[in-house]
Amino acid sequence: MTGVRSSTVDGVLTRSARRTPDRTAVRYAGRAWTYRSLDAAVSTAAAVLAEEHGLAPGDRVAAYAHNSDAYLIGFLACARAGFVHVPVNQNLTGDDLSYLLDQSGSSLVLTDPDLAARLPAGLPVRELRDAPGSLLDALETDRVFTPRRPPASDDLVQLLYTSGTTALPKGAMMTHGALVHEYVSAITALGLSANDRPVHSLPLYHSAQMHVFLLPYLAVGAENTILDAPDAATIFDLVEAGAADSLFAPPTVWIGLANHPEFAARDLTGLRKAFYGASIMPVPVLERLREHLPRLAFFNCFGQSEIGPLATVLGPDEHEGRMDSCGRPVLFVEARVVDEKGEDVPDGTAGEVVYRSPQLCSGYWDKPEETAAAFRDGWFHSGDLAVRDAEGFLTVVDRVKDVINSGGVLVASRQVEDALYTHPAVAETAVVGLPDDRWIEAVTAVVVLRGEADEGELIAHARQKLPAFKAPKRVVFVEALPRNASGKILKRRLRDELS
């Protein structure tokens, strides 16, 4: 009965393969997979992993690799075989890499040849591609796969590690059922369609690219293009050729596309849907993008790993008058804004966002104390500070841990950042609180310039936009801001380095 009622991540692909077997599912680096051939490849890969590596349901399999069709096949093969997939940032090295592999208890690492040397000695490895005996090579001969125990909705399918911007990463335990619910939420909130031609250029190890876009688009039967990275010229070429009309990118990538020397000269009218998220989009930047591409439909996607990760969406027709909002909860998400006692705060008052949803993780892998702290009083506590308006739209003010206590008054870093972004010389900025004998924490702006400006000029500019107590006490100029691969600024690192 359980198996009959279950819906699994790999089952999303199987259903599309039965509906449209000969439709192109994925293109990557000159290779193309139909839905039928992709589904068959997943079964073969599942057999290879189970038979050649002796893996059993519940075993953790880490993926430390670049974007590719083989990466996607490896993930879906783990899902079909009942293994728990552990996506790992391919930029991690040393202790950071070892921590995730050790903490997850991974039995095997799927990797690319150029990354294999970084892995700890003694850990079993299987190359995904570009090497003799790789998983991609093994797909040339179909194999019949019969799982030892068919996965069920309640089984774990992935450990999604949090970005670690404020503390050590935690592995959010995602079940098949949680992710399938999230796929349905993404499809309905974002209007994903088989007629869309999405390009996937952000890292597939990151939950947003994989679970808000690639898997939901496979569920509806779209034709998908996977890129190694968000290369502006390649994206422009795809759009002009009619091969791409939908793109997800964090604000940093949209800023890079808008600042690219070819941006104004290329014909990008074929781009219909622009999805942004993973970090806060500065309002002045969004305004510039909308002015240049007035017919492009912008969707703001907000959430976190623990909820699959999509929690709220601001649709194209909802931006006017609320450009800084992250929208309203998606289909399977219920959200509240509460105070420290867990009681609802009045509309217009900042509080912590808490969730109830079948999309939520089952807790943190091997971290019972952190799980109990996050899941309490029947709600998941997100750590995001937001304001809710009378129509239910949320505006994220800050991470709770990023709010600055300046002279006993709480200052939201985002408000200061938005004020600085209105200065023409500011390319990027992050505002943090640094220890200060007088102010407790001094509001400090870390700025990447694209023009001429000094500290005094930027502080004066902020004071024209903000009350004096919110304006920066100090400005630090840097060449680049530290980020994880999803585009989130690592404010913890900034605080540690500048302190």
LOGU-503326 format. One line per 2 residues: their letters; for each residue z, y, x of C-alpha. Coordinates in pm, 1 decimal. Each point is the difference from the previous one (the first is absolute). Layout:
A) Z:Y:X  ... $
***
This chain:
MT) 0.0:0.0:0.0  86.7:240.9:282.8 $
GV) -335.7:-42.7:171.0  -186.2:42.2:-327.4 $
RS) 165.9:334.1:-61.8  -15.5:130.8:356.6 $
ST) -226.4:272.3:131.8  -44.8:15.6:375.3 $
VD) -151.8:243.6:246.7  -275.6:-240.4:106.1 $
GV) -65.9:-75.5:-367.1  -122.1:357.0:-39.5 $
LT) -293.8:-86.5:226.4  -62.9:-338.4:-164.6 $
RS) -36.5:155.8:-343.6  -250.2:256.5:129.3 $
AR) -193.1:-276.4:176.4  -34.2:-185.3:-329.3 $
RT) -111.9:312.7:-186.2  -247.6:136.4:254.3 $
PD) -51.1:-266.7:269.7  -312.5:151.1:153.6 $
RT) 111.1:363.0:4.7  81.0:143.0:344.6 $
AV) 376.1:15.1:43.7  47.6:129.2:356.1 $
RY) -209.5:143.9:279.4  122.6:36.6:355.4 $
AG) -185.4:51.9:329.2  -332.5:-135.6:-125.6 $
RA) 152.8:-297.3:-183.1  -0.4:-25.9:-377.7 $
WT) 200.1:-236.7:-221.5  -74.2:-74.9:-360.9 $
YR) 295.8:-65.9:-226.8  -88.1:-371.9:6.7 $
SL) -25.3:-20.7:379.8  313.6:207.8:53.8 $
DA) 202.1:-223.6:-232.0  -128.0:-310.3:179.4 $
AV) 84.5:153.6:338.5  357.5:63.0:-114.5 $
ST) 40.7:-367.0:-95.9  -141.9:-114.9:333.6 $
AA) 226.3:237.4:191.7  302.9:-123.6:-197.7 $
AV) -87.0:-358.5:97.8  -41.0:97.5:366.2 $
LA) 338.1:174.0:14.2  181.1:-281.3:-180.0 $
EE) -161.6:-293.0:182.7  -52.8:134.9:351.8 $
HG) 326.2:196.0:28.9  229.2:-220.8:-207.0 $
LA) 114.8:284.1:-223.1  191.1:-65.5:-320.2 $
PG) 51.4:214.9:-311.4  248.6:276.4:72.2 $
DR) -83.5:21.9:370.7  -61.6:354.2:124.1 $
VA) -334.5:82.5:157.0  -30.4:335.2:176.0 $
AY) -327.9:193.4:10.0  -32.8:223.0:306.2 $
AH) -363.3:101.1:-7.9  -257.0:269.4:-68.3 $
NS) -187.3:48.1:-324.6  -261.9:-264.7:-70.2 $
DA) -124.7:-242.5:-261.6  190.0:-271.3:189.6 $
YL) 325.3:194.3:-45.9  -50.8:-1.6:-377.1 $
IG) -87.9:-370.2:-1.1  309.7:-79.4:205.9 $
FL) 224.9:179.6:-248.5  -153.0:-168.5:-304.5 $
AC) 11.3:-339.1:174.6  373.8:42.8:55.0 $
AR) 40.2:90.1:-366.0  -195.6:-309.2:-111.6 $
AG) 195.5:-233.8:225.8  341.6:139.5:-95.6 $
FV) 72.0:158.1:339.0  171.0:337.9:26.4 $
HV) -231.0:251.8:162.4  159.7:256.8:234.9 $
PV) -232.6:295.0:72.8  88.8:168.5:329.6 $
NQ) -117.7:339.8:123.7  -251.5:-77.8:275.8 $
NL) 121.0:305.7:192.9  347.5:-145.2:53.1 $
TG) 90.3:-137.1:341.2  307.1:-113.6:190.7 $
DD) 333.5:0.8:-179.8  -141.5:141.5:-323.7 $
LS) -249.9:-284.4:-25.3  253.6:-264.9:100.0 $
YL) 246.8:129.1:-259.9  -237.3:-59.1:-291.6 $
LD) -110.6:-342.2:123.1  358.3:-110.4:63.4 $
QS) 149.9:153.6:-314.9  -264.5:-161.2:-221.1 $
GS) 28.3:-337.3:173.6  -377.8:-29.0:26.3 $
SL) -130.6:-345.0:99.0  -354.5:111.8:81.8 $
VL) -179.4:326.0:81.3  -353.8:72.0:-116.1 $
TD) -141.6:245.3:251.4  -308.9:138.0:173.0 $
PD) -82.1:-90.3:362.4  60.0:353.0:129.5 $
LA) 352.1:0.0:-145.9  113.1:-351.4:87.1 $
AR) 133.2:94.3:344.0  255.5:235.3:-157.2 $
LP) 169.3:-281.5:-192.4  321.7:-164.0:123.1 $
AG) -57.1:-313.7:204.2  48.7:-331.4:-173.0 $
LP) -89.4:109.5:-352.7  -290.8:-201.5:-149.0 $
VR) -313.4:210.0:-42.3  -331.7:-36.3:-184.5 $
EL) -279.8:246.5:64.5  -159.5:131.2:-316.6 $
RD) -343.8:77.2:150.2  -199.2:79.6:314.7 $
AP) 126.0:-306.3:188.7  -97.4:-368.0:22.3 $
GS) 195.9:-199.2:-254.7  93.3:306.5:-201.9 $
LL) 82.4:-25.3:-367.5  -334.0:164.6:-78.4 $
DA) -182.6:-271.1:200.4  185.6:-269.8:-193.5 $
LE) -143.7:132.2:-326.1  -348.6:-126.7:86.4 $
TD) 90.3:-340.8:-146.7  154.7:2.8:-347.1 $
RV) 321.1:-195.1:-45.6  165.5:-110.5:-320.1 $
FT) 351.8:135.5:-23.8  272.1:-153.4:-213.8 $
PR) 331.6:184.9:35.6  309.6:-206.0:57.0 $
RP) 153.0:198.8:-286.2  -209.7:255.1:-193.4 $
PA) 146.7:350.6:36.1  166.8:149.3:-307.2 $
SD) 53.6:356.6:-116.4  358.9:4.9:125.7 $
DL) -87.7:-122.6:350.5  1.5:241.3:292.1 $
VQ) -345.8:91.1:125.8  66.2:286.0:242.7 $
LL) 268.0:183.9:192.8  -97.5:366.8:-14.6 $
YT) 194.2:173.9:274.6  106.3:354.4:-74.9 $
SG) -146.3:267.1:223.1  320.6:53.5:194.2 $
TT) -19.5:380.8:-9.2  377.3:29.4:-45.1 $
AL) 140.2:-337.9:115.5  -101.1:-344.7:124.5 $
PK) -271.7:-152.7:-220.4  111.9:-231.5:-280.0 $
GA) -214.6:-280.3:-140.1  -51.8:56.0:-373.3 $
MM) -39.0:-346.3:-153.9  -303.6:11.0:-228.5 $
TH) -80.0:-280.0:-243.0  -341.3:-92.1:-135.9 $
GA) 106.3:124.5:-342.4  120.4:336.3:128.7 $
LV) -328.6:72.2:175.7  -216.4:-115.9:-291.7 $
HE) 193.7:236.5:-228.9  -61.1:277.6:254.5 $
YV) -373.0:-76.6:5.1  -17.8:46.6:-377.4 $
SA) 190.8:328.1:31.2  -244.3:121.8:267.0 $
IT) -307.9:-99.9:-200.7  116.7:181.9:-312.6 $
AL) 144.3:312.8:165.2  -291.5:53.5:238.9 $
GL) -282.1:-108.6:-227.9  -123.3:-260.3:250.2 $
SA) -329.7:-151.5:-109.5  -250.6:-264.3:107.0 $
ND) -251.9:284.3:19.9  198.0:182.7:270.8 $
RP) -110.3:-36.4:362.0  323.3:41.3:194.9 $
VH) 29.5:26.6:376.2  321.4:-129.3:157.3 $
SL) 63.5:165.3:335.0  379.7:15.6:29.1 $
PL) 186.0:-290.3:163.5  9.0:-308.9:-220.3 $
YH) 348.8:-81.6:123.7  114.9:304.0:-197.1 $
SA) 90.2:-67.9:-362.7  -190.5:295.3:-146.7 $
QM) -344.5:-96.7:129.8  47.2:-370.7:-72.5 $
HV) 192.2:2.9:-328.1  -96.4:325.2:-173.8 $
FL) -369.2:-23.0:83.6  -153.5:-308.2:165.2 $
LP) 165.5:-273.7:-209.2  -20.0:190.9:-331.4 $
YL) -365.5:72.5:70.8  -58.2:-372.0:66.1 $
AV) 173.9:-68.7:-331.7  -253.2:212.1:-191.8 $
GA) -300.0:-131.5:194.4  -103.6:308.2:198.0 $
EN) -210.8:3.9:318.5  231.7:87.7:289.3 $
TI) -69.8:128.1:349.7  261.7:-46.4:271.8 $
LD) -6.0:227.2:304.7  184.4:-30.5:329.2 $
AP) 143.8:349.6:-39.9  -57.3:321.6:-198.7 $
DA) -288.4:125.6:211.5  -133.5:317.3:-161.7 $
AT) -364.4:-43.2:99.4  -9.2:-360.2:-127.1 $
IF) 157.0:99.0:-330.6  -245.6:287.6:-37.2 $
DL) -290.6:-239.8:69.2  120.9:-248.6:-263.1 $
VE) 38.7:271.5:-261.5  -343.5:147.6:68.9 $
AG) -155.7:-350.0:-14.1  159.5:-69.1:-338.5 $
AA) 211.2:-283.6:142.8  334.8:172.2:-61.1 $
DS) 127.5:222.0:-277.4  377.2:-54.9:14.2 $
LF) 237.8:60.3:289.4  373.9:-23.3:54.8 $
AP) 154.3:188.5:291.2  330.2:164.8:86.6 $
PT) 5.4:380.0:23.7  -43.2:-12.2:378.3 $
VW) -336.2:-175.5:-37.1  -117.2:231.1:-279.4 $
IG) 93.5:294.9:224.5  -201.7:-159.2:281.5 $
LA) -301.6:-55.2:-225.3  14.7:357.5:-128.7 $
NH) 25.1:137.4:355.3  -283.7:-220.2:132.6 $
PE) -294.6:209.1:127.6  -243.8:-196.8:-222.1 $
FA) 206.9:29.9:-319.5  -172.8:308.1:-139.9 $
AR) -349.5:-114.6:98.8  8.7:-354.6:-144.0 $
DL) -92.7:-84.4:-359.0  324.6:-142.5:-136.5 $
TG) -79.0:48.7:-367.4  -12.6:-379.0:-40.8 $
LR) 375.2:-18.7:61.2  156.3:-30.6:-346.7 $
KA) 362.0:-104.3:54.8  241.1:128.3:263.2 $
FY) 336.8:-172.0:22.1  273.5:143.8:216.2 $
GA) 357.3:-102.5:68.2  228.1:-170.3:256.2 $
SI) 139.8:342.9:85.6  23.5:339.8:-169.7 $
MP) -327.3:192.6:-28.2  56.7:368.5:83.1 $
VP) -105.8:202.3:-302.6  -208.7:250.8:202.1 $
VL) -198.4:-288.4:152.3  -66.4:-158.2:-341.3 $
ER) -117.0:334.9:-133.7  -251.4:33.8:284.1 $
LR) -136.3:-351.1:-61.4  -38.2:56.5:-373.4 $
EH) -174.5:329.8:59.7  -258.7:-163.3:227.8 $
LP) -51.9:-310.5:-219.8  62.7:127.4:-353.4 $
RL) -143.9:-309.3:-175.1  205.5:-249.0:199.1 $
AF) 278.8:-165.6:-201.9  328.1:6.9:193.5 $
FN) 278.5:-252.4:-65.6  343.5:39.3:157.7 $
CF) 157.0:-342.3:58.6  372.0:-20.1:70.5 $
GQ) 245.4:-281.6:59.4  151.0:-214.7:271.8 $
SE) -26.1:-348.7:144.7  281.2:-134.7:-215.7 $
IG) -196.0:54.7:-322.6  -327.3:-142.4:116.8 $
PL) -50.5:303.1:79.6  -140.4:201.1:-295.0 $
AT) 263.2:168.4:-219.6  -155.0:321.2:-136.7 $
VL) -345.7:157.8:-27.6  -119.1:354.4:-61.3 $
GP) -345.1:-25.6:-154.5  -295.3:236.7:48.9 $
DE) 58.9:173.4:-334.9  369.0:47.2:74.3 $
HE) -20.3:203.7:321.7  -42.3:341.9:-156.2 $
GR) 329.1:186.4:14.3  183.0:-284.0:173.2 $
MD) -182.1:-51.4:329.3  322.6:-98.2:174.4 $
SC) 87.7:-273.1:-251.9  -34.1:-372.1:68.6 $
GR) -59.2:-68.2:-368.2  164.1:-235.0:-246.6 $
PV) 103.1:-366.0:29.0  -277.7:-258.8:-23.4 $
LF) -25.1:-274.6:-261.8  268.8:-239.3:123.3 $
VE) 241.8:254.6:147.7  298.4:170.0:-163.9 $
AR) 151.0:292.1:193.0  302.7:226.6:-33.3 $
VV) 133.8:292.9:203.0  374.5:-31.5:58.0 $
DE) 293.4:159.4:179.4  237.3:-165.4:246.4 $
KG) 187.7:-163.7:-289.5  -318.2:-154.6:-135.8 $
ED) -12.7:230.5:-301.3  -320.2:169.6:-116.7 $
VP) -39.4:358.0:116.0  -152.0:268.3:-227.2 $
DG) -373.6:63.6:24.0  -72.5:242.8:280.7 $
TA) 297.5:-119.1:207.4  -46.0:-195.4:321.3 $
GE) 135.5:-352.5:14.7  -75.8:-342.8:141.5 $
VV) -281.1:-201.1:-158.6  104.3:-347.7:-115.8 $
YR) -229.4:-273.4:-133.4  -7.7:-307.9:-219.2 $
SP) -319.2:-206.1:19.3  -143.2:-352.4:29.5 $
QL) -187.0:142.5:300.8  320.8:34.6:201.1 $
CS) 81.2:-216.8:298.1  266.0:-269.6:-25.0 $
GY) 208.2:169.5:266.5  -12.9:36.2:378.8 $
WD) -59.4:-305.2:215.0  328.4:-120.7:153.3 $
KP) 171.5:334.2:-72.4  245.7:-55.4:-287.3 $
EE) 197.5:320.7:58.8  -309.6:221.1:-2.5 $
TA) -123.8:-183.4:-308.9  327.4:58.9:-185.0 $
AA) -4.2:369.2:97.1  -354.2:51.3:-130.6 $
FR) 33.1:-209.4:-316.3  304.1:118.6:-189.5 $
DG) 92.6:81.2:-358.1  -312.8:-180.2:-117.1 $
WF) -239.7:234.4:182.6  -176.4:20.2:334.9 $
HS) 98.8:314.8:188.5  -309.8:137.3:173.2 $
GD) 153.1:257.5:236.0  -252.1:257.8:-125.2 $
LA) 126.1:333.8:-128.7  -208.3:130.7:-289.9 $
VR) -7.7:232.3:-300.1  -116.8:-117.7:-343.4 $
DA) -150.6:243.1:-250.5  11.2:-14.6:-380.0 $
EG) -329.9:-193.5:-13.3  121.8:-267.5:239.7 $
FL) -189.0:114.1:309.1  184.6:-50.8:327.8 $
TV) -13.9:229.9:300.3  138.6:-146.2:320.0 $
VD) 217.8:249.2:180.2  90.3:-207.9:302.8 $
RV) 142.0:-324.5:121.4  373.4:6.4:-64.7 $
KD) 56.6:-51.5:373.4  -236.3:285.5:89.2 $
VI) 171.6:272.5:-201.9  142.4:261.9:240.0 $
NS) 358.3:123.2:-30.1  -29.6:354.7:131.7 $
GG) 326.9:191.1:-12.8  120.9:-218.3:-286.2 $
VL) -315.3:65.0:-206.6  -251.6:-280.8:-51.9 $
VA) -358.6:82.3:98.7  -296.4:-222.4:-87.5 $
SR) -233.8:-31.5:296.5  -311.0:-24.7:-217.1 $
QV) 47.5:349.4:-142.5  15.2:146.5:350.0 $
ED) -304.0:-202.1:108.6  -207.7:123.0:-294.2 $
AL) 88.4:359.9:88.4  -111.5:-50.6:360.7 $
YT) -324.7:-169.5:-105.0  -111.1:327.1:-159.6 $
HP) -23.9:155.6:347.5  -359.5:-33.3:127.4 $
AV) 106.2:-104.2:351.2  206.8:-300.5:-114.9 $
AE) -190.2:-328.7:13.2  297.8:-227.0:-61.6 $
TA) 375.1:38.1:-21.2  316.3:-201.1:-52.6 $
VV) 337.2:159.2:-70.0  323.6:-169.9:105.2 $
GL) 364.1:90.1:34.7  143.4:6.7:351.9 $
PD) 372.8:9.6:86.4  126.9:356.5:26.4 $
DR) 350.1:134.4:65.7  -40.5:284.0:-248.2 $
WI) -227.9:-141.3:-270.2  103.2:-370.1:12.6 $
EA) -373.8:-70.2:-2.5  -253.5:261.7:100.2 $
VT) -327.4:1.4:-194.0  -255.9:-77.0:272.6 $
AV) -377.0:0.5:-42.1  -210.7:-221.3:225.5 $
VV) -352.7:141.0:-7.0  -348.0:-101.5:113.3 $
LR) -216.6:311.7:28.4  -369.0:45.9:-65.7 $
GE) 5.0:371.7:80.0  214.3:264.2:167.3 $
AD) 360.9:50.3:-116.5  342.4:23.2:158.5 $
EG) 346.4:-94.3:-116.0  94.1:344.1:-128.5 $
EL) -319.1:32.5:-202.3  47.5:-334.8:-175.8 $
IA) 366.9:65.9:-76.9  -92.9:340.2:-143.7 $
HA) -276.8:-160.2:-206.5  242.4:-259.3:-141.5 $
RQ) 250.0:274.7:-88.8  -268.3:166.3:-213.9 $
KL) -32.4:-320.9:-202.6  359.5:-125.6:-2.6 $
PA) 359.5:120.5:-20.4  126.5:81.9:347.4 $
FK) 238.6:-297.0:14.1  -292.9:-242.2:-48.6 $
AP) -223.1:150.9:267.6  -13.9:-176.5:338.0 $
KR) 255.4:103.6:258.6  -224.2:-141.4:269.4 $
VV) -364.5:-103.2:47.8  -108.6:-269.0:246.7 $
FV) -369.3:-29.3:87.8  -145.2:-344.1:75.2 $
EA) -345.4:-150.3:53.0  46.2:-266.8:-268.6 $
LP) 263.2:-127.9:-241.8  128.0:-357.0:37.1 $
RN) -120.4:-221.8:-285.7  -13.9:-357.8:-107.7 $
AS) -341.1:-146.3:-81.2  28.8:85.7:-370.0 $
GK) 16.6:368.2:89.5  370.1:56.3:-60.9 $
IL) 159.7:241.6:241.6  284.2:-163.0:192.4 $
KR) 264.1:264.6:-54.9  268.8:-225.3:139.4 $
RL) -184.3:-1.2:332.4  -40.2:378.2:-10.5 $
RD) 372.3:46.5:-61.7  91.9:-239.4:279.3 $
EL) -237.3:157.7:251.4  81.0:362.6:-82.4 $
S) 372.9:-54.4:-27.6 $
***
